[in-house]
Amino acid sequence: MKKTIHRFRSNYEKVVCGKLDEQNVSFEYETVNLHYVVSEQRKYTPDVILPNGIILELKGRFTTADRKKMLLVIAQHPDKDIRMVFQRHTNKLFKGSKTTYSKWCDKNNIKWADKLIPIEWINEKKK
């Protein structure tokens, strides 16, 4: 039987699958994706809430987990006005990315500001 060449994610997987090859056991390696839903409830504590009800999340570093969380919070609370304030809006999402924090917000229809809270946001009337 011909051995199949795989790229394994860990040395352990390589050893175990190598044993299968040695025993001439045919197998598939990472050929199927099974989808699942994470449904546990989490809580989000906003950084700042202005007197007019605008909720602000202040971010220096904006990780993948932060982005996922913000999209879920905003989608599940459409009655809230949630906005982002970045320490530096021109930071890239990750090394090599062309997308900045502010472009990500624009793409997801999230209002954002750079460095400080705009006076216009502070002076906005309560909705």
PASEBA-1860 file (N, C-alpha, C; in nm, 3 decimals):
! residues 127
1> MKKTIHRF> 0.085/-0.119/0.000/0.000/0.000/0.000/0.089/0.124/0.000 ~ 0.053/0.221/-0.079/0.129/0.345/-0.090/0.099/0.436/0.029 ~ 0.204/0.490/0.091/0.186/0.581/0.204/0.149/0.719/0.151 ~ 0.055/0.783/0.219/0.012/0.918/0.183/0.096/1.018/0.262 ~ 0.139/1.123/0.196/0.219/1.226/0.263/0.125/1.337/0.311 ~ 0.134/1.367/0.441/0.048/1.469/0.501/0.135/1.573/0.571 ~ 0.079/1.689/0.589/0.138/1.791/0.676/0.054/1.791/0.803 ~ 0.114/1.751/0.911/0.042/1.740/1.037/0.058/1.866/1.119
9> RSNYEKVV> -0.041/1.893/1.203/-0.040/2.012/1.287/0.045/1.994/1.412 ~ 0.072/1.871/1.449/0.156/1.848/1.567/0.238/1.722/1.547 ~ 0.343/1.710/1.623/0.426/1.591/1.617/0.346/1.469/1.664 ~ 0.258/1.489/1.761/0.175/1.378/1.811/0.089/1.321/1.698 ~ 0.023/1.408/1.621/-0.059/1.361/1.510/0.027/1.285/1.408 ~ 0.146/1.335/1.385/0.239/1.271/1.291/0.274/1.129/1.338 ~ 0.301/1.113/1.467/0.337/0.983/1.523/0.220/0.885/1.512 ~ 0.101/0.929/1.556/-0.016/0.840/1.554/-0.052/0.799/1.411
17> CGKLDEQN> -0.054/0.895/1.321/-0.089/0.865/1.182/0.021/0.784/1.114 ~ 0.145/0.806/1.155/0.256/0.725/1.105/0.238/0.578/1.140 ~ 0.186/0.552/1.260/0.157/0.414/1.302/0.050/0.352/1.212 ~ -0.052/0.432/1.177/-0.154/0.381/1.085/-0.092/0.343/0.952 ~ -0.002/0.429/0.900/0.067/0.399/0.775/0.148/0.270/0.786 ~ 0.219/0.256/0.897/0.301/0.136/0.919/0.214/0.009/0.919 ~ 0.091/0.023/0.968/0.000/-0.091/0.977/-0.085/-0.107/0.850 ~ -0.053/-0.026/0.746/-0.125/-0.028/0.619/-0.275/-0.002/0.637
25> VSFEYETV> -0.308/0.085/0.731/-0.447/0.125/0.753/-0.471/0.253/0.674 ~ -0.567/0.250/0.583/-0.596/0.372/0.507/-0.681/0.465/0.593 ~ -0.658/0.594/0.581/-0.731/0.693/0.660/-0.731/0.826/0.587 ~ -0.821/0.912/0.630/-0.826/1.049/0.580/-0.779/1.141/0.691 ~ -0.708/1.243/0.654/-0.657/1.339/0.752/-0.712/1.478/0.719 ~ -0.792/1.533/0.810/-0.850/1.666/0.799/-0.917/1.690/0.664 ~ -1.009/1.602/0.629/-1.081/1.616/0.502/-1.224/1.664/0.519 ~ -1.272/1.674/0.644/-1.411/1.711/0.669/-1.415/1.825/0.770
33> NLHYVVSE> -1.508/1.918/0.751/-1.533/2.025/0.848/-1.670/2.003/0.911 ~ -1.675/2.004/1.042/-1.801/1.993/1.114/-1.827/2.125/1.184 ~ -1.939/2.187/1.156/-1.970/2.318/1.212/-2.041/2.304/1.347 ~ -2.017/2.394/1.434/-2.083/2.396/1.564/-2.104/2.540/1.607 ~ -2.198/2.559/1.699/-2.234/2.692/1.746/-2.196/2.705/1.892 ~ -2.131/2.814/1.924/-2.102/2.844/2.064/-2.218/2.928/2.113 ~ -2.289/2.877/2.213/-2.411/2.946/2.252/-2.413/2.993/2.397 ~ -2.301/2.983/2.466/-2.306/3.029/2.604/-2.316/3.181/2.609
41> QRKYTPDV> -2.386/3.228/2.707/-2.406/3.371/2.721/-2.280/3.434/2.781 ~ -2.242/3.545/2.726/-2.130/3.623/2.776/-2.182/3.760/2.813 ~ -2.100/3.838/2.885/-2.144/3.974/2.914/-2.040/4.073/2.863 ~ -2.089/4.185/2.821/-2.005/4.293/2.770/-2.023/4.413/2.861 ~ -1.913/4.467/2.909/-1.917/4.586/2.993/-1.856/4.702/2.914 ~ -1.937/4.798/2.871/-1.884/4.911/2.794/-1.785/4.994/2.877 ~ -1.690/5.053/2.807/-1.592/5.139/2.874/-1.656/5.269/2.921 ~ -1.731/5.335/2.832/-1.787/5.467/2.862/-1.930/5.474/2.810
49> ILPNGIIL> -2.019/5.531/2.889/-2.154/5.563/2.842/-2.174/5.711/2.865 ~ -2.198/5.783/2.756/-2.220/5.927/2.764/-2.361/5.956/2.818 ~ -2.385/6.077/2.871/-2.518/6.112/2.922/-2.629/6.096/2.819 ~ -2.595/6.109/2.689/-2.695/6.095/2.584/-2.719/5.949/2.545 ~ -2.654/5.854/2.616/-2.677/5.712/2.592/-2.580/5.646/2.495 ~ -2.494/5.724/2.431/-2.397/5.667/2.338/-2.297/5.582/2.418 ~ -2.278/5.460/2.372/-2.185/5.367/2.435/-2.054/5.368/2.357 ~ -1.944/5.382/2.431/-1.813/5.390/2.366/-1.722/5.278/2.413
57> ELKGRFTT> -1.657/5.214/2.318/-1.554/5.115/2.348/-1.421/5.179/2.309 ~ -1.332/5.190/2.407/-1.202/5.252/2.385/-1.101/5.142/2.360 ~ -1.028/5.151/2.248/-0.937/5.043/2.211/-0.799/5.093/2.171 ~ -0.700/5.034/2.233/-0.562/5.051/2.188/-0.535/4.939/2.089 ~ -0.544/4.816/2.136/-0.526/4.697/2.054/-0.664/4.638/2.027 ~ -0.691/4.606/1.901/-0.824/4.558/1.859/-0.808/4.418/1.800 ~ -0.815/4.317/1.886/-0.787/4.179/1.847/-0.903/4.116/1.770 ~ -0.876/4.000/1.715/-0.980/3.923/1.646/-1.096/3.894/1.741
65> ADRKKMLL> -1.064/3.854/1.863/-1.168/3.826/1.962/-1.250/3.951/1.993 ~ -1.184/4.066/2.003/-1.255/4.192/2.027/-1.351/4.223/1.912 ~ -1.305/4.202/1.789/-1.388/4.232/1.672/-1.511/4.142/1.668 ~ -1.490/4.013/1.693/-1.603/3.920/1.694/-1.703/3.959/1.801 ~ -1.651/3.991/1.920/-1.739/4.029/2.032/-1.819/4.153/1.996 ~ -1.754/4.255/1.942/-1.825/4.379/1.910/-1.934/4.356/1.805 ~ -1.906/4.274/1.705/-2.008/4.245/1.604/-2.128/4.174/1.667 ~ -2.104/4.079/1.757/-2.213/4.009/1.824/-2.293/4.103/1.914
73> VIAQHPDK> -2.223/4.185/1.993/-2.292/4.277/2.084/-2.378/4.375/2.005 ~ -2.322/4.433/1.901/-2.396/4.531/1.821/-2.517/4.466/1.753 ~ -2.496/4.346/1.698/-2.607/4.276/1.630/-2.718/4.239/1.727 ~ -2.681/4.203/1.851/-2.781/4.158/1.947/-2.842/4.271/2.029 ~ -2.791/4.393/2.010/-2.845/4.511/2.079/-2.862/4.626/1.979 ~ -2.950/4.605/1.879/-2.967/4.708/1.776/-3.025/4.839/1.829 ~ -3.081/4.836/1.948/-3.138/4.956/2.009/-3.031/5.043/2.074 ~ -2.909/4.994/2.084/-2.800/5.070/2.148/-2.713/5.135/2.042
81> DIRMVFQR> -2.662/5.252/2.073/-2.570/5.325/1.985/-2.428/5.300/2.036 ~ -2.363/5.200/1.977/-2.230/5.159/2.021/-2.126/5.206/1.919 ~ -2.025/5.276/1.969/-1.921/5.334/1.883/-1.782/5.299/1.937 ~ -1.684/5.312/1.850/-1.546/5.280/1.886/-1.461/5.407/1.889 ~ -1.368/5.411/1.985/-1.266/5.518/1.988/-1.131/5.447/1.997 ~ -1.048/5.472/1.896/-0.919/5.404/1.887/-0.803/5.493/1.929 ~ -0.706/5.432/1.992/-0.583/5.504/2.024/-0.514/5.547/1.895 ~ -0.517/5.457/1.795/-0.460/5.489/1.663/-0.541/5.414/1.558
89> HTNKLFKG> -0.630/5.484/1.491/-0.722/5.420/1.396/-0.652/5.362/1.274 ~ -0.528/5.402/1.249/-0.457/5.354/1.131/-0.384/5.221/1.154 ~ -0.390/5.168/1.278/-0.330/5.037/1.302/-0.396/4.934/1.213 ~ -0.317/4.836/1.168/-0.368/4.727/1.084/-0.428/4.619/1.174 ~ -0.524/4.546/1.120/-0.589/4.439/1.197/-0.489/4.333/1.242 ~ -0.392/4.304/1.156/-0.286/4.210/1.190/-0.169/4.239/1.096 ~ -0.054/4.185/1.129/0.066/4.208/1.048/0.041/4.164/0.905 ~ 0.067/4.253/0.811/0.047/4.223/0.670/-0.092/4.257/0.618
97> SKTTYSKW> -0.184/4.293/0.707/-0.320/4.327/0.665/-0.321/4.464/0.597 ~ -0.410/4.479/0.501/-0.430/4.610/0.438/-0.541/4.687/0.508 ~ -0.615/4.618/0.594/-0.731/4.679/0.660/-0.691/4.740/0.794 ~ -0.727/4.866/0.811/-0.702/4.935/0.938/-0.822/4.918/1.029 ~ -0.805/4.955/1.155/-0.917/4.950/1.250/-1.035/5.032/1.197 ~ -1.005/5.151/1.149/-1.114/5.239/1.102/-1.182/5.185/0.977 ~ -1.106/5.125/0.886/-1.167/5.067/0.766/-1.256/4.948/0.803 ~ -1.214/4.871/0.903/-1.297/4.760/0.950/-1.430/4.813/1.002
105> CDKNNIKW> -1.423/4.922/1.080/-1.547/4.984/1.132/-1.634/5.034/1.018 ~ -1.574/5.102/0.921/-1.650/5.152/0.807/-1.721/5.037/0.736 ~ -1.649/4.927/0.715/-1.705/4.810/0.647/-1.824/4.752/0.725 ~ -1.819/4.762/0.857/-1.924/4.706/0.942/-2.023/4.810/0.993 ~ -2.022/4.929/0.933/-2.114/5.038/0.967/-2.112/5.073/1.116 ~ -1.991/5.081/1.170/-1.974/5.119/1.310/-1.905/5.256/1.313 ~ -1.966/5.351/1.384/-1.905/5.483/1.397/-1.779/5.471/1.482 ~ -1.676/5.548/1.443/-1.550/5.542/1.515/-1.487/5.681/1.522
113> ADKLIPIE> -1.395/5.695/1.616/-1.318/5.819/1.628/-1.174/5.782/1.661 ~ -1.085/5.877/1.638/-0.943/5.856/1.664/-0.900/5.937/1.786 ~ -0.834/5.875/1.877/-0.771/5.931/1.997/-0.868/5.978/2.104 ~ -0.954/6.075/2.074/-1.044/6.132/2.174/-1.189/6.126/2.127 ~ -1.279/6.141/2.220/-1.422/6.141/2.189/-1.457/6.275/2.123 ~ -1.513/6.273/2.003/-1.549/6.399/1.937/-1.653/6.477/2.017 ~ -1.636/6.607/2.022/-1.730/6.694/2.095/-1.871/6.681/2.037 ~ -1.879/6.653/1.906/-2.010/6.634/1.842/-2.085/6.517/1.905
121> WINEKKK> -2.011/6.410/1.936/-2.075/6.295/1.999/-2.125/6.330/2.139 ~ -2.046/6.408/2.211/-2.083/6.448/2.348/-2.208/6.536/2.344 ~ -2.216/6.623/2.244/-2.326/6.719/2.233/-2.450/6.663/2.161 ~ -2.441/6.542/2.106/-2.557/6.483/2.038/-2.675/6.471/2.134 ~ -2.792/6.497/2.082/-2.913/6.483/2.161/-2.942/6.335/2.185 ~ -3.002/6.306/2.298/-3.041/6.170/2.331/-3.150/6.126/2.234 ~ -3.141/6.004/2.185/-3.240/5.954/2.089/-3.357/5.891/2.159
END
